[in-house]
Amino acid sequence: MERLNKYIAKSGICSRRKADELILEGKVKVNGKTVKNLGLKIDPKKDVVEVEGKIVKPTEKKIYLAIYKPVGYLSAVGKDRFGRKTLTDFLNELKIPYKLFPVGRLDYNSEGLLILTNDGEFANKVAHPRNEIKKVYKVKVAGEVSQETLKKMEEGTILEDGFFKPDKIKMLKREEDGTWLLVEIHSGKKRIIRRFMDSFGHRVKRLIRVKIGSIDIGNLKPFDYRYLSEKEIRSILDEKRDSFKQR
């Protein structure tokens, strides 16, 4: 017997956490009947599982891609009700023949490194907040960030959803129209860097994610992608375990 959310995750359509959401939303059926019990266990050899009207089965080939998501794409699959482009469009435009979903998210107006996979178990392990996988960003903000302000940023501040401080922050360079900062965080809260910078009066003009755990964006440019190596996959999972132990 196997938990329903784990079975769905192994089918390659989403992570375990997303599977739980689908179950609670009444979008999952087992043997033709809608189920909303998160703890439900099924017999993988006998039971038929449907998600949003489609039968799902565990996928054998696991795919792990590092992509450079451009600005103007949602970190979601499928169609957007407002007509915005999604990762499904990204995959179709590059003729990538796999159904993949993102590990975590990257805002519509942000760009840079994003991991795509069909391995729900991997996604669940990497994206879960308790594991505190670090993420590094290059951030260009409007105006000149003073050393005094930078010091206050290092100390953190209270936002509408609680206190937040970056794990690390440093100045990279100043330009005529703004300041580039390097920011490291482990929070997965929505638009956290943009909201943080706004609180100091510095609007984000450009935000590029350059690293997730031990996975670096390297030489990828917008619309580029590459397959993760076995070493990279193992390293990010090992980092996940180490970060959890250190808490």
NUBADREN-679498 format. One record per residue: x, y, z of N, C-alpha, C, CB in turn. Coordinates in steps of 0.001 Angstrom, whole numbers. Glycine has a CB too. Layout:
residues N
{midren {X,Y,Z},{X,Y,Z},{X,Y,Z},{X,Y,Z}},
...
end
This chain:
residues 247
{midren {837,-1197,0},{0,0,0},{879,1257,0},{-950,0,1226}},
{midren {376,2326,-599},{1157,3551,-729},{232,4759,-559},{1888,3602,-2103}},
{midren {759,5800,108},{-51,7000,290},{-374,7626,-1060},{675,8017,1194}},
{midren {-1596,8131,-1168},{-2083,8669,-2434},{-1225,9829,-2936},{-3522,9123,-2284}},
{midren {-842,10749,-2040},{-58,11903,-2494},{1314,11478,-3021},{113,12911,-1350}},
{midren {1898,10447,-2414},{3191,9951,-2883},{3048,9306,-4259},{3781,8944,-1879}},
{midren {1971,8570,-4462},{1719,7920,-5751},{1570,8968,-6852},{452,7034,-5677}},
{midren {821,10044,-6549},{629,11114,-7533},{1963,11787,-7852},{-388,12157,-7014}},
{midren {2765,12036,-6813},{4071,12669,-7018},{4961,11808,-7906},{4761,12925,-5670}},
{midren {4901,10510,-7736},{5719,9596,-8538},{5257,9539,-9994},{5684,8197,-7933}},
{midren {4037,10030,-10240},{3534,10032,-11613},{4171,11145,-12437},{2014,10183,-11621}},
{midren {4822,12098,-11756},{5562,13134,-12466},{4774,14371,-12820},{6109,12576,-13687}},
{midren {3588,14569,-12227},{2802,15761,-12573},{2941,16887,-11557},{1347,15392,-12707}},
{midren {3411,16568,-10349},{3541,17597,-9322},{4269,17020,-8108},{2148,18150,-8914}},
{midren {4525,17891,-7140},{5150,17455,-5897},{4095,16890,-4952},{5907,18622,-5227}},
{midren {4538,16325,-3842},{3596,15788,-2855},{2702,16877,-2261},{4357,15083,-1737}},
{midren {3312,18047,-1973},{2537,19146,-1398},{1445,19609,-2352},{3454,20316,-1045}},
{midren {1781,19703,-3642},{775,20088,-4631},{-286,19003,-4758},{1430,20356,-5999}},
{midren {126,17744,-4645},{-834,16642,-4698},{-1849,16768,-3572},{-111,15285,-4615}},
{midren {-1384,17145,-2379},{-2300,17355,-1247},{-3321,18441,-1568},{-1513,17731,23}},
{midren {-2867,19515,-2219},{-3773,20602,-2588},{-4836,20101,-3568},{-2985,21780,-3205}},
{midren {-4406,19311,-4548},{-5340,18783,-5542},{-6375,17868,-4894},{-4582,18025,-6635}},
{midren {-5930,17080,-3924},{-6848,16184,-3218},{-7892,16995,-2454},{-6073,15259,-2251}},
{midren {-7458,18004,-1718},{-8377,18837,-937},{-9336,19622,-1828},{-7591,19800,-57}},
{midren {-8903,19938,-3041},{-9753,20672,-3976},{-10745,19761,-4696},{-8894,21397,-4995}},
{midren {-10710,18460,-4398},{-11645,17528,-5007},{-11321,17184,-6447},{-13011,18084,-4937}},
{midren {-10045,17299,-6833},{-9642,17058,-8207},{-9042,15668,-8420},{-8655,18103,-8632}},
{midren {-9119,14827,-7378},{-8533,13488,-7461},{-9617,12431,-7229},{-7382,13326,-6428}},
{midren {-9595,11424,-8077},{-10519,10295,-7921},{-9733,8995,-7812},{-11515,10228,-9109}},
{midren {-10230,8085,-7006},{-9678,6735,-6907},{-10793,5768,-7247},{-9085,6446,-5480}},
{midren {-10577,4996,-8300},{-11587,4051,-8792},{-12918,4746,-9063},{-11789,2917,-7781}},
{midren {-12828,5943,-9647},{-14026,6668,-10057},{-14684,7516,-8993},{-15003,5722,-10553}},
{midren {-14185,7476,-7756},{-14800,8236,-6673},{-13865,9345,-6181},{-15173,7302,-5512}},
{midren {-14411,10546,-6017},{-13626,11675,-5520},{-13217,11424,-4075},{-14424,12994,-5635}},
{midren {-11952,11679,-3769},{-11448,11470,-2411},{-10800,12764,-1905},{-10427,10287,-2372}},
{midren {-10945,13017,-602},{-10347,14212,1},{-9576,13874,1274},{-11430,15245,310}},
{midren {-9303,12591,1460},{-8568,12129,2640},{-7073,12140,2339},{-9031,10704,3065}},
{midren {-6342,13061,2990},{-4913,13196,2709},{-4102,11983,3138},{-4376,14419,3393}},
{midren {-4626,11228,4070},{-3883,10067,4555},{-4241,8776,3838},{-4118,9895,6019}},
{midren {-5066,8877,2817},{-5539,7672,2122},{-4390,6889,1497},{-6550,8048,1042}},
{midren {-4436,5566,1658},{-3455,4688,1032},{-4149,3864,-47},{-2775,3765,2087}},
{midren {-3410,3625,-1133},{-3963,2876,-2250},{-3071,1700,-2582},{-4141,3774,-3473}},
{midren {-3625,787,-3375},{-2854,-333,-3888},{-2422,26,-5311},{-3684,-1673,-3852}},
{midren {-1148,356,-5507},{-675,793,-6837},{-944,-212,-7953},{802,1067,-6782}},
{midren {-1077,-1496,-7602},{-1271,-2527,-8612},{-2736,-2683,-9018},{-742,-3844,-8105}},
{midren {-3649,-2233,-8167},{-5067,-2466,-8430},{-5874,-1187,-8630},{-5661,-3249,-7304}},
{midren {-5571,-158,-7831},{-6397,1050,-7853},{-6063,1951,-9042},{-6222,1827,-6554}},
{midren {-7102,2621,-9551},{-6953,3558,-10666},{-7098,4975,-10122},{-8008,3276,-11797}},
{midren {-6077,5788,-10366},{-6066,7158,-9845},{-6209,8141,-11004},{-4758,7440,-9043}},
{midren {-7141,9092,-10831},{-7340,10150,-11813},{-7078,11501,-11164},{-8768,10096,-12403}},
{midren {-6375,12369,-11887},{-6154,13746,-11437},{-6695,14673,-12511},{-4632,14031,-11153}},
{midren {-7679,15452,-12131},{-8340,16378,-13069},{-8797,15649,-14327},{-7392,17533,-13448}},
{midren {-9377,14465,-14132},{-9971,13716,-15235},{-9026,12845,-16036},{-10610,14647,-16143}},
{midren {-7731,12853,-15665},{-6765,12043,-16401},{-6153,10978,-15505},{-5667,12926,-16993}},
{midren {-6069,9753,-16021},{-5464,8656,-15264},{-3962,8889,-15171},{-5771,7277,-15926}},
{midren {-3417,8746,-13971},{-1977,8951,-13771},{-1329,7662,-13275},{-1718,10104,-12766}},
{midren {-105,7463,-13714},{685,6312,-13292},{2124,6764,-13073},{614,5160,-14345}},
{midren {2852,6097,-12178},{4251,6474,-11931},{5071,6443,-13214},{4881,5541,-10892}},
{midren {5900,7468,-13400},{6755,7521,-14575},{8106,6893,-14266},{6930,8970,-15054}},
{midren {8694,6234,-15233},{9967,5543,-15010},{11158,6456,-15248},{10070,4324,-15912}},
{midren {11121,7249,-16303},{12262,8095,-16638},{12174,9431,-15904},{12335,8326,-18158}},
{midren {13145,9707,-15062},{13172,10949,-14305},{14009,11985,-15050},{13730,10714,-12883}},
{midren {13455,13184,-15183},{14111,14275,-15889},{14365,15421,-14920},{13259,14750,-17092}},
{midren {15566,16010,-15007},{15928,17143,-14155},{16601,18195,-15031},{16869,16700,-12975}},
{midren {15945,19342,-15204},{16484,20404,-16040},{16771,21652,-15211},{15513,20732,-17177}},
{midren {17868,22315,-15540},{18120,23663,-15042},{17842,24591,-16210},{19600,23837,-14481}},
{midren {16931,25542,-16028},{16600,26462,-17115},{16853,27905,-16676},{15125,26280,-17556}},
{midren {17001,28773,-17659},{17033,30211,-17394},{15656,30734,-17786},{18205,30949,-18196}},
{midren {14821,30975,-16777},{13483,31492,-17057},{13569,32978,-17382},{12533,31251,-15856}},
{midren {13051,33381,-18531},{13059,34811,-18848},{11946,35538,-18089},{12899,35029,-20369}},
{midren {12025,36852,-18071},{10919,37670,-17580},{9714,37429,-18492},{11308,39198,-17537}},
{midren {8518,37430,-17925},{7321,37289,-18751},{6780,35880,-18856},{7604,37782,-20103}},
{midren {7254,34988,-17987},{6733,33622,-17928},{6347,33298,-16484},{7784,32595,-18466}},
{midren {5151,32730,-16308},{4740,32283,-14987},{5450,30980,-14632},{3213,32102,-14926}},
{midren {5794,30825,-13363},{6390,29558,-12906},{5287,28552,-12620},{7269,29775,-11637}},
{midren {4536,28228,-13653},{3412,27304,-13532},{3258,26575,-14857},{2092,28051,-13143}},
{midren {2545,25459,-14810},{2292,24701,-16034},{831,24857,-16429},{2651,23202,-15849}},
{midren {534,24520,-17679},{-827,24655,-18163},{-1073,26034,-18746},{-1810,24379,-17050}},
{midren {-2356,26392,-18872},{-2726,27688,-19427},{-3084,28655,-18320},{-3893,27546,-20403}},
{midren {-2713,29912,-18515},{-3060,30962,-17561},{-4375,31609,-17986},{-1926,32025,-17464}},
{midren {-5257,31862,-17054},{-6575,32405,-17393},{-6495,33832,-17928},{-7479,32368,-16176}},
{midren {-5374,34516,-17688},{-5208,35872,-18202},{-4380,35906,-19482},{-4560,36749,-17150}},
{midren {-4022,34730,-19981},{-3304,34664,-21248},{-1808,34860,-21153},{-3847,35664,-22158}},
{midren {-1273,34903,-19931},{171,35051,-19783},{867,33731,-20112},{528,35512,-18351}},
{midren {2114,33826,-20550},{2861,32624,-20889},{3270,31872,-19624},{4101,32978,-21726}},
{midren {3312,30551,-19730},{3679,29698,-18614},{4867,28823,-19006},{2481,28829,-18172}},
{midren {5284,27968,-18085},{6386,27054,-18378},{6008,26038,-19455},{6817,26328,-17108}},
{midren {4727,25770,-19604},{4284,24887,-20682},{4628,25506,-22036},{2761,24615,-20580}},
{midren {4415,26816,-22163},{4795,27518,-23392},{6306,27474,-23583},{4303,28980,-23359}},
{midren {7040,27664,-22488},{8507,27621,-22531},{8977,26277,-23093},{9106,27854,-21115}},
{midren {8445,25191,-22555},{8842,23851,-22987},{8459,23593,-24443},{8203,22795,-22086}},
{midren {7269,24053,-24822},{6811,23854,-26203},{7668,24641,-27187},{5339,24268,-26345}},
{midren {8012,25877,-26817},{8805,26717,-27714},{10197,26125,-27945},{8926,28135,-27144}},
{midren {10739,25463,-26941},{12061,24856,-27074},{11992,23399,-27515},{12806,24954,-25765}},
{midren {10752,22930,-27737},{10521,21556,-28198},{11112,20523,-27226},{11127,21362,-29598}},
{midren {10945,20785,-25942},{11358,19823,-24917},{10211,18837,-24740},{11722,20538,-23551}},
{midren {10417,17559,-25057},{9309,16603,-25151},{8905,15940,-23834},{9668,15546,-26119}},
{midren {8938,16679,-22738},{8578,16088,-21446},{7570,16981,-20722},{9840,15878,-20569}},
{midren {6728,16369,-19933},{5826,17121,-19076},{6533,17324,-17731},{4443,16379,-18900}},
{midren {6950,18552,-17484},{7727,18866,-16295},{7042,19966,-15499},{9156,19284,-16674}},
{midren {7406,20089,-14224},{6881,21159,-13389},{8035,21760,-12588},{5751,20636,-12444}},
{midren {7866,22976,-12086},{8971,23648,-11403},{9151,23200,-9960},{8758,25129,-11437}},
{midren {10389,23222,-9500},{10704,23013,-8085},{10742,24412,-7461},{12092,22221,-7880}},
{midren {9705,24771,-6726},{9599,26129,-6218},{9074,27053,-7303},{10954,26623,-5701}},
{midren {9285,28345,-7114},{8765,29303,-8088},{9731,30470,-8275},{7390,29820,-7646}},
{midren {9459,31222,-9332},{10211,32434,-9638},{9192,33398,-10231},{11434,32160,-10634}},
{midren {9095,34595,-9673},{8053,35543,-10060},{8003,35801,-11561},{8259,36842,-9339}},
{midren {6830,36199,-12034},{6594,36524,-13444},{7594,37550,-13965},{5175,37046,-13633}},
{midren {7889,38565,-13158},{8796,39631,-13569},{10243,39387,-13162},{8334,40931,-12995}},
{midren {10537,38203,-12637},{11901,37836,-12272},{12446,36834,-13282},{11953,37250,-10839}},
{midren {13743,36657,-13261},{14374,35779,-14242},{15470,34948,-13587},{14951,36597,-15407}},
{midren {15996,34009,-14354},{17129,33250,-13864},{16849,31785,-13637},{17605,33841,-12617}},
{midren {17612,31206,-12721},{17645,29755,-12524},{16341,29195,-11955},{18786,29394,-11607}},
{midren {15856,28159,-12614},{14688,27421,-12150},{14917,25955,-12494},{13356,27966,-12796}},
{midren {14595,25077,-11568},{14740,23640,-11808},{13390,23064,-12205},{15300,22913,-10551}},
{midren {13360,22311,-13292},{12159,21622,-13748},{12395,20118,-13669},{11780,22051,-15199}},
{midren {11360,19387,-13299},{11501,17932,-13162},{10142,17265,-13313},{12133,17563,-11795}},
{midren {10154,15945,-13420},{8928,15156,-13314},{9012,14221,-12115},{8679,14352,-14609}},
{midren {9973,14488,-11246},{10201,13687,-10041},{9585,14402,-8844},{11725,13437,-9813}},
{midren {8374,14025,-8500},{7666,14681,-7410},{8329,14514,-6063},{6285,14166,-7334}},
{midren {8953,13373,-5839},{9640,13138,-4569},{10836,14069,-4425},{10092,11673,-4461}},
{midren {11596,14213,-5500},{12741,15129,-5505},{12274,16555,-5236},{13496,15056,-6855}},
{midren {11220,16974,-5933},{10701,18331,-5770},{10250,18583,-4339},{9542,18576,-6731}},
{midren {9612,17599,-3747},{9128,17744,-2378},{10288,17910,-1403},{8275,16536,-1982}},
{midren {11343,17134,-1594},{12499,17205,-697},{13231,18530,-819},{13456,16064,-984}},
{midren {13346,19036,-2036},{14110,20264,-2261},{13316,21510,-1894},{14547,20348,-3709}},
{midren {12035,21528,-2226},{11246,22753,-2064},{10641,22926,-682},{10155,22777,-3071}},
{midren {10614,21874,137},{9953,21996,1441},{10642,23062,2294},{9953,20636,2180}},
{midren {9875,24008,2863},{10454,25114,3636},{11362,24696,4786},{9362,25946,4180}},
{midren {11076,23561,5415},{11858,23179,6596},{13314,22863,6244},{11219,21971,7278}},
{midren {13573,22577,4971},{14926,22201,4574},{15816,23402,4276},{14871,21308,3368}},
{midren {15217,24574,4157},{15968,25831,4065},{17077,25806,3007},{16570,26155,5407}},
{midren {16732,25361,1809},{17695,25396,712},{17985,26851,364},{17162,24620,-532}},
{midren {19258,27214,298},{19608,28603,22},{19382,28936,-1451},{21068,28875,411}},
{midren {19036,30196,-1688},{18860,30717,-3045},{19587,32055,-3121},{17331,30872,-3416}},
{midren {20316,32257,-4205},{21129,33468,-4346},{20637,34262,-5550},{22641,33116,-4499}},
{midren {20524,35577,-5366},{19996,36465,-6405},{20919,37658,-6633},{18593,36954,-6027}},
{midren {20981,38104,-7880},{21550,39395,-8199},{20372,40342,-8384},{22473,39335,-9479}},
{midren {20370,41423,-7629},{19215,42313,-7592},{19644,43743,-7914},{18525,42253,-6211}},
{midren {19010,44316,-8916},{19251,45725,-9217},{18089,46541,-8680},{19434,45957,-10746}},
{midren {18385,47524,-7833},{17346,48368,-7255},{17536,49808,-7710},{17361,48281,-5713}},
{midren {16449,50554,-7690},{16506,51964,-8058},{17217,52763,-6971},{15089,52521,-8297}},
{midren {17959,53758,-7389},{18608,54639,-6436},{19956,54122,-5955},{17715,54852,-5267}},
{midren {20614,54945,-5167},{21913,54597,-4605},{21733,54070,-3185},{22864,55818,-4618}},
{midren {22107,52824,-2962},{22000,52225,-1628},{23209,52665,-802},{21917,50656,-1711}},
{midren {22945,53372,276},{24037,53849,1126},{24546,52728,2021},{23579,55043,1980}},
{midren {25721,52906,2582},{26260,51921,3516},{25383,51813,4755},{27693,52285,3915}},
{midren {24796,52930,5151},{23892,52921,6310},{22664,52060,6034},{23459,54356,6671}},
{midren {22087,52229,4832},{20920,51430,4460},{21285,49958,4327},{20316,51942,3150}},
{midren {22452,49690,3742},{22901,48309,3592},{23022,47641,4959},{24250,48253,2844}},
{midren {23523,48369,5940},{23656,47837,7300},{22288,47504,7872},{24386,48842,8213}},
{midren {21306,48374,7632},{19950,48120,8120},{19339,46905,7424},{19061,49357,7903}},
{midren {19651,46745,6136},{19162,45575,5402},{19731,44295,6000},{19531,45675,3909}},
{midren {20994,44337,6383},{21642,43170,6995},{20947,42780,8301},{23135,43460,7258}},
{midren {20432,43773,9003},{19782,43529,10294},{18345,43055,10143},{19812,44784,11133}},
{midren {17744,43276,8956},{16384,42830,8704},{15350,43856,9109},{16127,41550,9424}},
{midren {14089,43565,8776},{12999,44482,9102},{11690,43712,9189},{12895,45613,8051}},
{midren {10668,44364,9701},{9351,43737,9831},{8515,44076,8602},{8631,44204,11136}},
{midren {8013,43053,7926},{7116,43210,6790},{5692,42873,7235},{7558,42306,5597}},
{midren {4747,42936,6310},{3349,42697,6679},{3096,41276,7169},{2455,42985,5501}},
{midren {3960,40335,6790},{3780,38947,7229},{4869,38507,8209},{3768,38016,6021}},
{midren {5534,39459,8861},{6495,39105,9896},{7901,39611,9617},{6529,37626,10060}},
{midren {8796,39298,10537},{10182,39743,10425},{10917,38964,9345},{10902,39592,11765}},
{midren {11764,39673,8612},{12577,39021,7578},{13945,39683,7504},{11872,39083,6195}},
{midren {14962,38865,7376},{16302,39348,7089},{16979,38366,6144},{17126,39528,8394}},
{midren {17739,38871,5198},{18452,37965,4285},{19560,37238,5031},{19038,38743,3080}},
{midren {19905,36055,4554},{21026,35324,5151},{22328,36081,4912},{21120,33891,4570}},
{midren {22450,36634,3699},{23617,37452,3355},{23176,38517,2368},{24775,36582,2758}},
{midren {23817,39672,2421},{23566,40718,1433},{24818,41566,1303},{22337,41593,1830}},
{midren {25185,41859,59},{26350,42714,-142},{26178,43508,-1428},{27653,41877,-186}},
{midren {26875,44632,-1496},{26809,45472,-2664},{27774,44951,-3727},{27125,46930,-2301}},
{midren {27301,44908,-4968},{28139,44480,-6083},{28709,45674,-6831},{27344,43599,-7037}},
{midren {27836,46590,-7238},{28307,47781,-7954},{27192,48808,-8050},{28816,47411,-9365}},
{midren {27602,50054,-8260},{26647,51133,-8482},{26663,51520,-9958},{26974,52360,-7585}},
{midren {25487,51847,-10485},{25357,52347,-11847},{24594,53662,-11807},{24640,51311,-12766}},
{midren {24522,54340,-12924},{23847,55636,-12953},{22382,55538,-12553},{23956,56243,-14330}},
{midren {21755,54441,-12920},{20317,54304,-12662},{19982,53314,-11559},{19620,53888,-13915}},
{midren {20961,52934,-10744},{20628,52022,-9658},{21836,51338,-9045},{19678,50990,-10147}},
{midren {21551,50386,-8167},{22591,49662,-7431},{22351,48166,-7541},{22623,50095,-5947}},
{midren {23412,47410,-7811},{23332,45949,-7866},{23741,45369,-6507},{24239,45383,-9007}},
{midren {22906,44455,-5999},{23177,43774,-4742},{23180,42265,-4958},{22139,44168,-3673}},
{midren {23937,41553,-4140},{23891,40095,-4117},{23161,39698,-2845},{25333,39458,-4182}},
{midren {22083,38942,-2989},{21225,38607,-1852},{21069,37090,-1743},{19839,39286,-1991}},
{midren {21320,36545,-564},{21118,35116,-309},{20006,34951,719},{22435,34437,187}},
{midren {19036,34100,418},{17920,33849,1327},{17604,32353,1337},{16667,34676,912}},
{midren {16782,31932,2297},{16246,30570,2258},{14725,30579,2320},{16813,29738,3412}},
{midren {14140,31763,2491},{12688,31899,2560},{12049,31621,1201},{12306,33301,3048}},
{midren {10852,31040,1243},{10118,30815,9},{8880,31686,-81},{9733,29365,-109}},
{midren {8790,32710,782},{7614,33575,779},{7514,34366,-520},{7653,34528,1972}},
{midren {6294,34587,-942},{6028,35227,-2230},{6567,36659,-2270},{4526,35228,-2518}},
{midren {7299,36959,-3322},{7823,38299,-3612},{8609,38879,-2436},{6679,39237,-3977}},
{midren {9270,38036,-1661},{9901,38476,-422},{11007,39501,-670},{10464,37283,324}},
{midren {11837,39308,-1697},{12930,40253,-1951},{12363,41600,-2407},{13909,39688,-3019}},
{midren {11378,41578,-3281},{10784,42826,-3757},{10142,43601,-2598},{9736,42538,-4852}},
{midren {9423,42894,-1751},{8778,43556,-618},{9805,44091,376},{7826,42591,84}},
{midren {10870,43325,552},{11937,43734,1462},{12600,45019,957},{12986,42606,1611}},
{midren {12941,45059,-317},{13591,46242,-876},{12654,47447,-863},{14066,45962,-2304}},
{midren {11380,47224,-1157},{10397,48309,-1118},{10340,48963,257},{9015,47787,-1501}},
{midren {10505,48128,1305},{10421,48654,2673},{11553,49635,2981},{10448,47505,3679}},
{midren {12623,49585,2189},{13741,50508,2371},{13733,51622,1320},{15064,49747,2313}},
{midren {12652,51672,522},{12525,52726,-476},{13305,52493,-1746},{12947,54000,106}},
{midren {13678,51241,-2005},{14438,50919,-3211},{13666,49890,-4041},{15856,50383,-2847}},
{midren {13003,50366,-5086},{12227,49490,-5962},{13156,48565,-6756},{11351,50325,-6922}},
{midren {12767,47300,-6844},{13545,46337,-7630},{13311,46583,-9114},{13168,44877,-7253}},
{midren {14394,46770,-9841},{14321,46984,-11280},{14622,45700,-12055},{15291,48085,-11694}},
{midren {15435,44852,-11460},{15764,43573,-12098},{16156,42576,-11015},{16917,43739,-13148}},
{midren {15670,41355,-11154},{15959,40323,-10163},{16303,39032,-10889},{14754,40113,-9199}},
{midren {17522,38547,-10666},{18018,37347,-11355},{18450,36313,-10323},{19203,37696,-12307}},
{midren {17828,35148,-10340},{18288,34071,-9446},{19471,33370,-10115},{17125,33044,-9131}},
{midren {20564,33259,-9370},{21779,32682,-9947},{22180,31356,-9307},{22914,33659,-9818}},
{midren {21524,30997,-8200},{21912,29748,-7546},{20772,29196,-6690},{23161,29964,-6683}},
{midren {20606,27879,-6729},{19681,27154,-5852},{20482,26057,-5187},{18443,26568,-6643}},
{midren {20695,26182,-3883},{21547,25212,-3206},{22920,25198,-3854},{20917,23804,-3241}},
{midren {23360,24026,-4297},{24664,23897,-4943},{24575,24003,-6465},{25299,22575,-4561}},
{midren {23371,24236,-7000},{23177,24326,-8450},{23350,25775,-8894},{21774,23790,-8860}},
{midren {24321,25996,-9770},{24653,27349,-10229},{24138,27567,-11647},{26179,27586,-10172}},
{midren {23740,28803,-11933},{23223,29108,-13268},{24304,29022,-14328},{22600,30489,-13287}},
{midren {25560,29203,-13926},{26668,29070,-14861},{26558,30019,-16038},{26748,27662,-15361}},
{midren {26702,29474,-17244},{26671,30296,-18455},{25310,30335,-19136},{27689,29795,-19426}},
{midren {24283,29852,-18475},{22951,29862,-19083},{22483,31289,-19340},{21944,29130,-18183}},
{midren {21841,31476,-20487},{21228,32745,-20859},{19715,32526,-20976},{21832,33298,-22204}},
{midren {18926,33622,-21072},{17476,33437,-21217},{17124,32427,-22304},{16811,34767,-21526}},
{midren {16241,31497,-21961},{15769,30399,-22817},{16765,29245,-22928},{15468,30927,-24199}},
{midren {17925,29335,-22294},{18850,28204,-22268},{18389,27176,-21237},{20288,28681,-21951}},
{midren {18832,25941,-21435},{18581,24902,-20433},{19670,23840,-20536},{17167,24264,-20624}},
{midren {19794,23086,-19474},{20720,21949,-19474},{20186,20901,-18511},{22174,22389,-19076}},
{midren {20601,19657,-18711},{20216,18575,-17812},{21146,18575,-16598},{20260,17199,-18544}},
{midren {20588,18369,-15432},{21410,18267,-14232},{22164,16944,-14252},{20542,18389,-12951}},
{midren {23382,16975,-13770},{24164,15742,-13667},{23746,14979,-12413},{25690,16052,-13638}},
{midren {24089,13704,-12370},{23789,12902,-11179},{24474,13498,-9951},{24236,11432,-11383}},
{midren {25666,14031,-10153},{26411,14641,-9055},{25663,15850,-8499},{27814,15055,-9521}},
{midren {25095,16674,-9400},{24343,17852,-8961},{23072,17451,-8216},{23990,18737,-10161}},
{midren {22406,16442,-8711},{21175,15976,-8059},{21484,15466,-6662},{20495,14867,-8894}},
{midren {22528,14668,-6538},{22914,14141,-5218},{23353,15271,-4288},{24051,13102,-5360}},
{midren {24082,16246,-4830},{24625,17312,-3989},{23522,18163,-3377},{25565,18192,-4797}},
{midren {22480,18462,-4139},{21419,19298,-3601},{20582,18529,-2586},{20534,19822,-4727}},
{midren {20447,17226,-2774},{19739,16414,-1784},{20565,16268,-511},{19408,15029,-2361}},
{midren {21883,16128,-650},{22764,16053,518},{22741,17371,1275},{24207,15702,97}},
{midren {22720,18485,531},{22663,19798,1174},{21366,19941,1946},{22796,20926,134}},
{midren {20291,19418,1380},{19005,19436,2059},{19093,18732,3387},{17935,18796,1201}},
{midren {19723,17547,3413},{19829,16796,4665},{20722,17521,5659},{20371,15387,4404}},
{midren {21836,18086,5160},{22762,18790,6046},{22108,20007,6672},{24013,19208,5286}},
{midren {21371,20778,5863},{20754,21995,6383},{19713,21657,7435},{20118,22806,5251}},
{midren {19043,20509,7266},{18035,20103,8233},{18712,19696,9553},{17179,18935,7670}},
{midren {19844,19027,9471},{20550,18598,10666},{21094,19776,11476},{21681,17672,10285}},
{midren {21446,20842,10768},{22069,21974,11429},{21088,22864,12159},{22814,22779,10440}},
{midren {19823,22628,11999},{18838,23504,12634},{18838,23335,14137},{17449,23231,12086}},
end
